[in-house]
Amino acid sequence: MLEAQDVREWRGHDVVDANRKKIGKLEAVYVDTRTDQPSFATVQVGLPTRHRLIFVPLADATVGPGYLRVACTRDRVKDAPSIGTDGELLAQDEEAVFTHYDLPYQAEPTERWLARR
């Protein structure tokens, strides 16, 4: 299991998919607010003048020398919900991130499931 403090050390390193294809650069880690365990990462993608941050699940992710490998494919990730580089994930948008990856989501409307670390 990845620890939040360990993953933060990899900020700026490459994120690759299950087939070792580069997705982008690790920008931030989002933890499950109930367990404080890493749940998603944001990955910076796009052209230099049009960067955006996409959400990638960290379940079954592994760390290697200079990269973080996630279990999903780059094709699946490219259509994932995203935010601007100055943006934040709003509570009402969390469910879309989970739904995109077919993950269960059960947060109450007034609570946050994900928190940026």
N, CA, C and O atoms as CSV, one atom per row, in Angstrom:
chain,resi,resn,atom,element,x,y,z
A,1,MET,N,N,0.842,-1.178,0.000
A,1,MET,CA,C,0.000,0.000,0.000
A,1,MET,C,C,0.893,1.250,0.000
A,1,MET,O,O,1.874,1.318,0.740
A,2,LEU,N,N,0.549,2.218,-0.822
A,2,LEU,CA,C,1.286,3.468,-0.872
A,2,LEU,C,C,0.879,4.344,0.300
A,2,LEU,O,O,-0.301,4.424,0.642
A,3,GLU,N,N,1.833,4.986,0.901
A,3,GLU,CA,C,1.566,5.936,1.974
A,3,GLU,C,C,1.568,7.345,1.385
A,3,GLU,O,O,2.347,7.637,0.478
A,4,ALA,N,N,0.708,8.209,1.891
A,4,ALA,CA,C,0.582,9.567,1.354
A,4,ALA,C,C,1.906,10.312,1.372
A,4,ALA,O,O,2.249,10.984,0.399
A,5,GLN,N,N,2.652,10.205,2.456
A,5,GLN,CA,C,3.907,10.940,2.540
A,5,GLN,C,C,4.927,10.409,1.533
A,5,GLN,O,O,5.762,11.175,1.052
A,6,ASP,N,N,4.877,9.116,1.206
A,6,ASP,CA,C,5.801,8.553,0.230
A,6,ASP,C,C,5.490,9.051,-1.176
A,6,ASP,O,O,6.398,9.424,-1.917
A,7,VAL,N,N,4.221,9.059,-1.544
A,7,VAL,CA,C,3.827,9.467,-2.883
A,7,VAL,C,C,4.140,10.941,-3.120
A,7,VAL,O,O,4.539,11.317,-4.222
A,8,ARG,N,N,3.963,11.775,-2.104
A,8,ARG,CA,C,4.246,13.207,-2.270
A,8,ARG,C,C,5.694,13.457,-2.679
A,8,ARG,O,O,5.984,14.445,-3.353
A,9,GLU,N,N,6.597,12.579,-2.281
A,9,GLU,CA,C,7.996,12.725,-2.653
A,9,GLU,C,C,8.209,12.577,-4.154
A,9,GLU,O,O,9.240,12.994,-4.682
A,10,TRP,N,N,7.248,11.991,-4.834
A,10,TRP,CA,C,7.373,11.732,-6.262
A,10,TRP,C,C,6.753,12.835,-7.116
A,10,TRP,O,O,6.669,12.697,-8.337
A,11,ARG,N,N,6.318,13.924,-6.488
A,11,ARG,CA,C,5.721,15.028,-7.248
A,11,ARG,C,C,6.677,15.482,-8.358
A,11,ARG,O,O,7.863,15.709,-8.122
A,12,GLY,N,N,6.133,15.606,-9.565
A,12,GLY,CA,C,6.930,16.015,-10.718
A,12,GLY,C,C,7.518,14.853,-11.496
A,12,GLY,O,O,8.023,15.049,-12.602
A,13,HIS,N,N,7.464,13.648,-10.945
A,13,HIS,CA,C,7.972,12.485,-11.665
A,13,HIS,C,C,6.932,11.979,-12.658
A,13,HIS,O,O,5.752,12.318,-12.566
A,14,ASP,N,N,7.378,11.179,-13.590
A,14,ASP,CA,C,6.482,10.622,-14.593
A,14,ASP,C,C,5.465,9.680,-13.967
A,14,ASP,O,O,5.763,8.950,-13.021
A,15,VAL,N,N,4.256,9.714,-14.520
A,15,VAL,CA,C,3.229,8.728,-14.212
A,15,VAL,C,C,3.050,7.924,-15.486
A,15,VAL,O,O,2.808,8.481,-16.556
A,16,VAL,N,N,3.170,6.618,-15.364
A,16,VAL,CA,C,3.024,5.739,-16.521
A,16,VAL,C,C,1.856,4.794,-16.283
A,16,VAL,O,O,1.448,4.563,-15.144
A,17,ASP,N,N,1.324,4.251,-17.373
A,17,ASP,CA,C,0.189,3.343,-17.247
A,17,ASP,C,C,0.654,1.907,-17.051
A,17,ASP,O,O,1.849,1.645,-16.911
A,18,ALA,N,N,-0.286,0.991,-17.042
A,18,ALA,CA,C,0.026,-0.419,-16.820
A,18,ALA,C,C,0.955,-0.979,-17.895
A,18,ALA,O,O,1.657,-1.961,-17.657
A,19,ASN,N,N,0.964,-0.358,-19.080
A,19,ASN,CA,C,1.830,-0.791,-20.182
A,19,ASN,C,C,3.099,0.050,-20.291
A,19,ASN,O,O,3.821,-0.024,-21.285
A,20,ARG,N,N,3.363,0.848,-19.259
A,20,ARG,CA,C,4.538,1.721,-19.169
A,20,ARG,C,C,4.535,2.876,-20.175
A,20,ARG,O,O,5.587,3.430,-20.494
A,21,LYS,N,N,3.341,3.239,-20.676
A,21,LYS,CA,C,3.216,4.417,-21.537
A,21,LYS,C,C,3.054,5.630,-20.649
A,21,LYS,O,O,2.276,5.611,-19.695
A,22,LYS,N,N,3.789,6.687,-20.961
A,22,LYS,CA,C,3.734,7.896,-20.148
A,22,LYS,C,C,2.375,8.569,-20.259
A,22,LYS,O,O,1.831,8.746,-21.349
A,23,ILE,N,N,1.837,8.944,-19.086
A,23,ILE,CA,C,0.580,9.681,-19.020
A,23,ILE,C,C,0.862,11.158,-18.812
A,23,ILE,O,O,0.270,12.002,-19.485
A,24,GLY,N,N,1.760,11.483,-17.888
A,24,GLY,CA,C,2.090,12.865,-17.575
A,24,GLY,C,C,2.946,12.925,-16.331
A,24,GLY,O,O,3.626,11.959,-15.987
A,25,LYS,N,N,2.912,14.076,-15.647
A,25,LYS,CA,C,3.714,14.311,-14.442
A,25,LYS,C,C,2.807,14.335,-13.213
A,25,LYS,O,O,1.729,14.929,-13.236
A,26,LEU,N,N,3.253,13.686,-12.146
A,26,LEU,CA,C,2.499,13.674,-10.897
A,26,LEU,C,C,2.443,15.083,-10.319
A,26,LEU,O,O,3.475,15.730,-10.137
A,27,GLU,N,N,1.235,15.551,-10.034
A,27,GLU,CA,C,1.068,16.897,-9.486
A,27,GLU,C,C,0.680,16.861,-8.014
A,27,GLU,O,O,1.278,17.572,-7.206
A,28,ALA,N,N,-0.315,16.044,-7.646
A,28,ALA,CA,C,-0.773,16.017,-6.255
A,28,ALA,C,C,-1.398,14.663,-5.938
A,28,ALA,O,O,-1.717,13.870,-6.824
A,29,VAL,N,N,-1.557,14.436,-4.647
A,29,VAL,CA,C,-2.172,13.206,-4.157
A,29,VAL,C,C,-3.448,13.576,-3.408
A,29,VAL,O,O,-3.461,14.522,-2.620
A,30,TYR,N,N,-4.513,12.830,-3.656
A,30,TYR,CA,C,-5.771,12.990,-2.934
A,30,TYR,C,C,-5.979,11.754,-2.077
A,30,TYR,O,O,-5.898,10.627,-2.568
A,31,VAL,N,N,-6.245,11.965,-0.812
A,31,VAL,CA,C,-6.431,10.854,0.117
A,31,VAL,C,C,-7.907,10.682,0.445
A,31,VAL,O,O,-8.702,11.617,0.345
A,32,ASP,N,N,-8.248,9.467,0.836
A,32,ASP,CA,C,-9.580,9.144,1.333
A,32,ASP,C,C,-9.705,9.814,2.693
A,32,ASP,O,O,-8.891,9.547,3.578
A,33,THR,N,N,-10.686,10.664,2.884
A,33,THR,CA,C,-10.805,11.421,4.138
A,33,THR,C,C,-11.129,10.536,5.332
A,33,THR,O,O,-10.932,10.950,6.474
A,34,ARG,N,N,-11.617,9.337,5.092
A,34,ARG,CA,C,-11.943,8.434,6.203
A,34,ARG,C,C,-10.731,7.657,6.687
A,34,ARG,O,O,-10.639,7.326,7.869
A,35,THR,N,N,-9.786,7.359,5.772
A,35,THR,CA,C,-8.635,6.525,6.132
A,35,THR,C,C,-7.303,7.247,6.039
A,35,THR,O,O,-6.302,6.758,6.564
A,36,ASP,N,N,-7.266,8.393,5.386
A,36,ASP,CA,C,-6.054,9.164,5.111
A,36,ASP,C,C,-5.068,8.393,4.226
A,36,ASP,O,O,-3.870,8.676,4.234
A,37,GLN,N,N,-5.570,7.434,3.476
A,37,GLN,CA,C,-4.743,6.668,2.542
A,37,GLN,C,C,-4.866,7.257,1.134
A,37,GLN,O,O,-5.941,7.727,0.759
A,38,PRO,N,N,-3.784,7.239,0.350
A,38,PRO,CA,C,-3.842,7.748,-1.022
A,38,PRO,C,C,-4.912,7.030,-1.825
A,38,PRO,O,O,-5.003,5.802,-1.801
A,39,SER,N,N,-5.715,7.798,-2.531
A,39,SER,CA,C,-6.801,7.236,-3.313
A,39,SER,C,C,-6.671,7.600,-4.791
A,39,SER,O,O,-6.831,6.743,-5.660
A,40,PHE,N,N,-6.382,8.863,-5.072
A,40,PHE,CA,C,-6.210,9.346,-6.438
A,40,PHE,C,C,-4.998,10.267,-6.496
A,40,PHE,O,O,-4.549,10.811,-5.487
A,41,ALA,N,N,-4.488,10.422,-7.709
A,41,ALA,CA,C,-3.446,11.413,-7.971
A,41,ALA,C,C,-3.952,12.311,-9.089
A,41,ALA,O,O,-4.778,11.903,-9.905
A,42,THR,N,N,-3.452,13.522,-9.115
A,42,THR,CA,C,-3.686,14.354,-10.289
A,42,THR,C,C,-2.396,14.324,-11.093
A,42,THR,O,O,-1.293,14.392,-10.552
A,43,VAL,N,N,-2.574,14.219,-12.401
A,43,VAL,CA,C,-1.465,14.115,-13.330
A,43,VAL,C,C,-1.576,15.260,-14.322
A,43,VAL,O,O,-2.625,15.466,-14.934
A,44,GLN,N,N,-0.486,16.004,-14.476
A,44,GLN,CA,C,-0.497,17.128,-15.405
A,44,GLN,C,C,-0.287,16.605,-16.820
A,44,GLN,O,O,0.687,15.909,-17.107
A,45,VAL,N,N,-1.223,16.957,-17.696
A,45,VAL,CA,C,-1.173,16.539,-19.101
A,45,VAL,C,C,-1.474,17.739,-19.986
A,45,VAL,O,O,-1.902,18.788,-19.504
A,46,GLY,N,N,-1.249,17.576,-21.279
A,46,GLY,CA,C,-1.605,18.616,-22.240
A,46,GLY,C,C,-0.418,19.402,-22.725
A,46,GLY,O,O,0.713,19.204,-22.282
A,47,LEU,N,N,-0.699,20.297,-23.645
A,47,LEU,CA,C,0.324,21.160,-24.207
A,47,LEU,C,C,0.760,22.188,-23.169
A,47,LEU,O,O,-0.014,22.520,-22.271
A,48,PRO,N,N,1.988,22.698,-23.278
A,48,PRO,CA,C,2.482,23.649,-22.266
A,48,PRO,C,C,1.560,24.836,-22.000
A,48,PRO,O,O,1.484,25.305,-20.864
A,49,THR,N,N,0.870,25.324,-23.000
A,49,THR,CA,C,-0.024,26.471,-22.791
A,49,THR,C,C,-1.441,26.049,-22.417
A,49,THR,O,O,-2.289,26.897,-22.139
A,50,ARG,N,N,-1.704,24.730,-22.409
A,50,ARG,CA,C,-3.055,24.244,-22.126
A,50,ARG,C,C,-3.030,23.046,-21.181
A,50,ARG,O,O,-3.746,22.068,-21.396
A,51,HIS,N,N,-2.213,23.120,-20.143
A,51,HIS,CA,C,-2.141,22.025,-19.178
A,51,HIS,C,C,-3.462,21.871,-18.437
A,51,HIS,O,O,-4.203,22.835,-18.243
A,52,ARG,N,N,-3.736,20.644,-18.030
A,52,ARG,CA,C,-4.863,20.348,-17.158
A,52,ARG,C,C,-4.438,19.211,-16.250
A,52,ARG,O,O,-3.437,18.542,-16.505
A,53,LEU,N,N,-5.193,18.996,-15.204
A,53,LEU,CA,C,-4.900,17.936,-14.237
A,53,LEU,C,C,-5.997,16.887,-14.335
A,53,LEU,O,O,-7.176,17.194,-14.154
A,54,ILE,N,N,-5.607,15.648,-14.621
A,54,ILE,CA,C,-6.565,14.561,-14.690
A,54,ILE,C,C,-6.418,13.687,-13.454
A,54,ILE,O,O,-5.344,13.600,-12.859
A,55,PHE,N,N,-7.501,13.051,-13.086
A,55,PHE,CA,C,-7.512,12.198,-11.894
A,55,PHE,C,C,-7.250,10.748,-12.292
A,55,PHE,O,O,-7.828,10.231,-13.248
A,56,VAL,N,N,-6.358,10.106,-11.528
A,56,VAL,CA,C,-5.971,8.724,-11.779
A,56,VAL,C,C,-6.026,7.972,-10.444
A,56,VAL,O,O,-5.465,8.441,-9.453
A,57,PRO,N,N,-6.692,6.813,-10.405
A,57,PRO,CA,C,-6.741,6.059,-9.149
A,57,PRO,C,C,-5.372,5.475,-8.790
A,57,PRO,O,O,-4.598,5.097,-9.669
A,58,LEU,N,N,-5.089,5.406,-7.500
A,58,LEU,CA,C,-3.810,4.879,-7.032
A,58,LEU,C,C,-3.890,3.437,-6.549
A,58,LEU,O,O,-2.891,2.893,-6.079
A,59,ALA,N,N,-5.059,2.808,-6.655
A,59,ALA,CA,C,-5.168,1.400,-6.277
A,59,ALA,C,C,-4.217,0.581,-7.146
A,59,ALA,O,O,-4.215,0.716,-8.370
A,60,ASP,N,N,-3.424,-0.254,-6.522
A,60,ASP,CA,C,-2.459,-1.133,-7.199
A,60,ASP,C,C,-1.347,-0.372,-7.917
A,60,ASP,O,O,-0.697,-0.936,-8.797
A,61,ALA,N,N,-1.113,0.892,-7.565
A,61,ALA,CA,C,0.001,1.652,-8.147
A,61,ALA,C,C,1.316,1.170,-7.535
A,61,ALA,O,O,1.362,0.721,-6.390
A,62,THR,N,N,2.376,1.275,-8.324
A,62,THR,CA,C,3.706,0.904,-7.846
A,62,THR,C,C,4.683,2.030,-8.158
A,62,THR,O,O,4.521,2.767,-9.130
A,63,VAL,N,N,5.690,2.143,-7.318
A,63,VAL,CA,C,6.706,3.171,-7.484
A,63,VAL,C,C,7.970,2.518,-8.021
A,63,VAL,O,O,8.395,1.468,-7.539
A,64,GLY,N,N,8.563,3.153,-9.025
A,64,GLY,CA,C,9.831,2.699,-9.579
A,64,GLY,C,C,10.803,3.855,-9.594
A,64,GLY,O,O,10.467,4.954,-9.154
A,65,PRO,N,N,12.000,3.625,-10.094
A,65,PRO,CA,C,12.989,4.712,-10.123
A,65,PRO,C,C,12.561,5.846,-11.061
A,65,PRO,O,O,12.676,5.732,-12.281
A,66,GLY,N,N,12.072,6.926,-10.480
A,66,GLY,CA,C,11.675,8.100,-11.256
A,66,GLY,C,C,10.280,8.059,-11.841
A,66,GLY,O,O,9.925,8.931,-12.634
A,67,TYR,N,N,9.472,7.067,-11.471
A,67,TYR,CA,C,8.117,7.010,-12.015
A,67,TYR,C,C,7.151,6.378,-11.021
A,67,TYR,O,O,7.543,5.686,-10.082
A,68,LEU,N,N,5.882,6.646,-11.268
A,68,LEU,CA,C,4.781,6.012,-10.547
A,68,LEU,C,C,3.948,5.304,-11.608
A,68,LEU,O,O,3.463,5.939,-12.544
A,69,ARG,N,N,3.783,3.995,-11.466
A,69,ARG,CA,C,2.996,3.235,-12.446
A,69,ARG,C,C,1.620,2.956,-11.864
A,69,ARG,O,O,1.495,2.408,-10.769
A,70,VAL,N,N,0.581,3.343,-12.612
A,70,VAL,CA,C,-0.796,3.118,-12.190
A,70,VAL,C,C,-1.357,1.915,-12.934
A,70,VAL,O,O,-0.836,1.522,-13.978
A,71,ALA,N,N,-2.410,1.339,-12.399
A,71,ALA,CA,C,-2.941,0.085,-12.932
A,71,ALA,C,C,-3.803,0.249,-14.179
A,71,ALA,O,O,-4.043,-0.732,-14.883
A,72,CYS,N,N,-4.271,1.449,-14.470
A,72,CYS,CA,C,-5.151,1.631,-15.625
A,72,CYS,C,C,-4.346,2.045,-16.859
A,72,CYS,O,O,-3.176,2.413,-16.758
A,73,THR,N,N,-4.990,1.978,-18.014
A,73,THR,CA,C,-4.317,2.320,-19.259
A,73,THR,C,C,-4.417,3.816,-19.554
A,73,THR,O,O,-5.308,4.507,-19.061
A,74,ARG,N,N,-3.495,4.286,-20.356
A,74,ARG,CA,C,-3.480,5.692,-20.746
A,74,ARG,C,C,-4.769,6.061,-21.491
A,74,ARG,O,O,-5.280,7.168,-21.321
A,75,ASP,N,N,-5.298,5.149,-22.312
A,75,ASP,CA,C,-6.540,5.429,-23.036
A,75,ASP,C,C,-7.702,5.678,-22.078
A,75,ASP,O,O,-8.537,6.547,-22.329
A,76,ARG,N,N,-7.757,4.924,-20.988
A,76,ARG,CA,C,-8.829,5.120,-19.999
A,76,ARG,C,C,-8.650,6.450,-19.276
A,76,ARG,O,O,-9.621,7.154,-18.999
A,77,VAL,N,N,-7.420,6.782,-18.979
A,77,VAL,CA,C,-7.108,7.996,-18.228
A,77,VAL,C,C,-7.388,9.253,-19.040
A,77,VAL,O,O,-7.828,10.260,-18.485
A,78,LYS,N,N,-7.140,9.211,-20.346
A,78,LYS,CA,C,-7.236,10.437,-21.141
A,78,LYS,C,C,-8.632,11.056,-21.129
A,78,LYS,O,O,-8.773,12.260,-21.343
A,79,ASP,N,N,-9.655,10.254,-20.885
A,79,ASP,CA,C,-11.028,10.774,-20.840
A,79,ASP,C,C,-11.539,10.996,-19.420
A,79,ASP,O,O,-12.726,11.252,-19.216
A,80,ALA,N,N,-10.646,10.897,-18.443
A,80,ALA,CA,C,-11.038,11.043,-17.037
A,80,ALA,C,C,-11.409,12.493,-16.725
A,80,ALA,O,O,-10.975,13.412,-17.420
A,81,PRO,N,N,-12.203,12.694,-15.689
A,81,PRO,CA,C,-12.506,14.068,-15.257
A,81,PRO,C,C,-11.214,14.830,-14.954
A,81,PRO,O,O,-10.232,14.252,-14.488
A,82,SER,N,N,-11.234,16.119,-15.224
A,82,SER,CA,C,-10.043,16.930,-15.014
A,82,SER,C,C,-10.419,18.291,-14.441
A,82,SER,O,O,-11.584,18.690,-14.422
A,83,ILE,N,N,-9.396,18.977,-13.982
A,83,ILE,CA,C,-9.539,20.347,-13.487
A,83,ILE,C,C,-8.404,21.166,-14.076
A,83,ILE,O,O,-7.415,20.610,-14.555
A,84,GLY,N,N,-8.542,22.471,-14.042
A,84,GLY,CA,C,-7.461,23.339,-14.481
A,84,GLY,C,C,-6.302,23.281,-13.496
A,84,GLY,O,O,-6.475,22.838,-12.360
A,85,THR,N,N,-5.141,23.717,-13.914
A,85,THR,CA,C,-3.964,23.642,-13.040
A,85,THR,C,C,-4.125,24.516,-11.797
A,85,THR,O,O,-3.449,24.282,-10.795
A,86,ASP,N,N,-4.992,25.503,-11.841
A,86,ASP,CA,C,-5.275,26.338,-10.667
A,86,ASP,C,C,-6.584,25.938,-10.002
A,86,ASP,O,O,-7.006,26.563,-9.029
A,87,GLY,N,N,-7.225,24.900,-10.523
A,87,GLY,CA,C,-8.542,24.509,-10.040
A,87,GLY,C,C,-8.494,23.595,-8.835
A,87,GLY,O,O,-7.428,23.199,-8.363
A,88,GLU,N,N,-9.678,23.274,-8.355
A,88,GLU,CA,C,-9.817,22.338,-7.253
A,88,GLU,C,C,-10.986,21.422,-7.552
A,88,GLU,O,O,-11.906,21.789,-8.283
A,89,LEU,N,N,-10.943,20.227,-6.981
A,89,LEU,CA,C,-12.031,19.281,-7.150
A,89,LEU,C,C,-13.155,19.676,-6.199
A,89,LEU,O,O,-12.979,19.667,-4.981
A,90,LEU,N,N,-14.296,20.018,-6.757
A,90,LEU,CA,C,-15.442,20.397,-5.950
A,90,LEU,C,C,-16.135,19.147,-5.424
A,90,LEU,O,O,-16.103,18.097,-6.066
A,91,ALA,N,N,-16.758,19.260,-4.261
A,91,ALA,CA,C,-17.435,18.119,-3.646
A,91,ALA,C,C,-18.451,17.496,-4.597
A,91,ALA,O,O,-18.555,16.271,-4.675
A,92,GLN,N,N,-19.193,18.318,-5.312
A,92,GLN,CA,C,-20.216,17.789,-6.207
A,92,GLN,C,C,-19.626,17.101,-7.439
A,92,GLN,O,O,-20.355,16.425,-8.165
A,93,ASP,N,N,-18.317,17.258,-7.692
A,93,ASP,CA,C,-17.673,16.625,-8.842
A,93,ASP,C,C,-16.936,15.339,-8.489
A,93,ASP,O,O,-16.455,14.640,-9.381
A,94,GLU,N,N,-16.841,15.017,-7.201
A,94,GLU,CA,C,-16.114,13.819,-6.780
A,94,GLU,C,C,-16.708,12.544,-7.374
A,94,GLU,O,O,-15.976,11.674,-7.845
A,95,GLU,N,N,-18.012,12.437,-7.350
A,95,GLU,CA,C,-18.646,11.207,-7.818
A,95,GLU,C,C,-18.286,10.883,-9.263
A,95,GLU,O,O,-18.136,9.710,-9.607
A,96,ALA,N,N,-18.145,11.896,-10.117
A,96,ALA,CA,C,-17.789,11.678,-11.522
A,96,ALA,C,C,-16.417,11.024,-11.660
A,96,ALA,O,O,-16.201,10.218,-12.564
A,97,VAL,N,N,-15.496,11.366,-10.773
A,97,VAL,CA,C,-14.165,10.766,-10.806
A,97,VAL,C,C,-14.262,9.267,-10.507
A,97,VAL,O,O,-13.677,8.449,-11.216
A,98,PHE,N,N,-14.994,8.919,-9.468
A,98,PHE,CA,C,-15.174,7.513,-9.109
A,98,PHE,C,C,-15.923,6.756,-10.198
A,98,PHE,O,O,-15.552,5.636,-10.550
A,99,THR,N,N,-16.969,7.363,-10.727
A,99,THR,CA,C,-17.792,6.719,-11.749
A,99,THR,C,C,-16.981,6.419,-13.003
A,99,THR,O,O,-17.142,5.358,-13.605
A,100,HIS,N,N,-16.115,7.338,-13.401
A,100,HIS,CA,C,-15.299,7.132,-14.607
A,100,HIS,C,C,-14.489,5.839,-14.520
A,100,HIS,O,O,-14.304,5.147,-15.521
A,101,TYR,N,N,-14.014,5.522,-13.329
A,101,TYR,CA,C,-13.194,4.324,-13.132
A,101,TYR,C,C,-13.995,3.146,-12.561
A,101,TYR,O,O,-13.410,2.167,-12.096
A,102,ASP,N,N,-15.310,3.236,-12.594
A,102,ASP,CA,C,-16.198,2.173,-12.087
A,102,ASP,C,C,-15.883,1.820,-10.631
A,102,ASP,O,O,-15.879,0.647,-10.257
A,103,LEU,N,N,-15.623,2.834,-9.822
A,103,LEU,CA,C,-15.342,2.643,-8.403
A,103,LEU,C,C,-16.554,3.078,-7.583
A,103,LEU,O,O,-17.247,4.023,-7.959
A,104,PRO,N,N,-16.816,2.399,-6.470
A,104,PRO,CA,C,-17.967,2.778,-5.642
A,104,PRO,C,C,-17.764,4.143,-4.993
A,104,PRO,O,O,-16.655,4.518,-4.614
A,105,TYR,N,N,-18.859,4.863,-4.879
A,105,TYR,CA,C,-18.837,6.190,-4.242
A,105,TYR,C,C,-20.045,6.287,-3.336
A,105,TYR,O,O,-21.177,6.105,-3.784
A,106,GLN,N,N,-19.808,6.576,-2.043
A,106,GLN,CA,C,-20.921,6.583,-1.096
A,106,GLN,C,C,-20.896,7.774,-0.145
A,106,GLN,O,O,-21.475,7.700,0.938
A,107,ALA,N,N,-20.260,8.835,-0.510
A,107,ALA,CA,C,-20.196,9.993,0.371
A,107,ALA,C,C,-21.555,10.670,0.470
A,107,ALA,O,O,-22.346,10.653,-0.473
A,108,GLU,N,N,-21.806,11.255,1.612
A,108,GLU,CA,C,-23.018,12.050,1.811
A,108,GLU,C,C,-22.864,13.368,1.047
A,108,GLU,O,O,-21.741,13.818,0.822
A,109,PRO,N,N,-23.966,13.987,0.647
A,109,PRO,CA,C,-23.879,15.230,-0.130
A,109,PRO,C,C,-23.093,16.352,0.558
A,109,PRO,O,O,-22.520,17.206,-0.119
A,110,THR,N,N,-23.060,16.360,1.870
A,110,THR,CA,C,-22.378,17.445,2.577
A,110,THR,C,C,-20.956,17.080,3.010
A,110,THR,O,O,-20.291,17.901,3.642
A,111,GLU,N,N,-20.476,15.888,2.695
A,111,GLU,CA,C,-19.127,15.517,3.109
A,111,GLU,C,C,-18.227,15.279,1.915
A,111,GLU,O,O,-18.685,14.950,0.821
A,112,ARG,N,N,-16.940,15.451,2.148
A,112,ARG,CA,C,-15.937,15.217,1.116
A,112,ARG,C,C,-15.374,13.823,1.286
A,112,ARG,O,O,-15.149,13.381,2.413
A,113,TRP,N,N,-15.142,13.123,0.189
A,113,TRP,CA,C,-14.517,11.822,0.248
A,113,TRP,C,C,-13.021,11.965,-0.021
A,113,TRP,O,O,-12.222,11.185,0.497
A,114,LEU,N,N,-12.636,12.955,-0.827
A,114,LEU,CA,C,-11.244,13.146,-1.202
A,114,LEU,C,C,-10.716,14.475,-0.670
A,114,LEU,O,O,-11.417,15.487,-0.661
A,115,ALA,N,N,-9.460,14.440,-0.229
A,115,ALA,CA,C,-8.802,15.661,0.234
A,115,ALA,C,C,-7.395,15.696,-0.352
A,115,ALA,O,O,-6.693,14.685,-0.355
A,116,ARG,N,N,-6.992,16.848,-0.841
A,116,ARG,CA,C,-5.656,17.002,-1.427
A,116,ARG,C,C,-4.622,17.085,-0.315
A,116,ARG,O,O,-4.819,17.783,0.679
A,117,ARG,N,N,-3.540,16.380,-0.489
A,117,ARG,CA,C,-2.422,16.419,0.465
A,117,ARG,C,C,-1.166,16.885,-0.198
A,117,ARG,O,O,-0.125,16.980,0.451
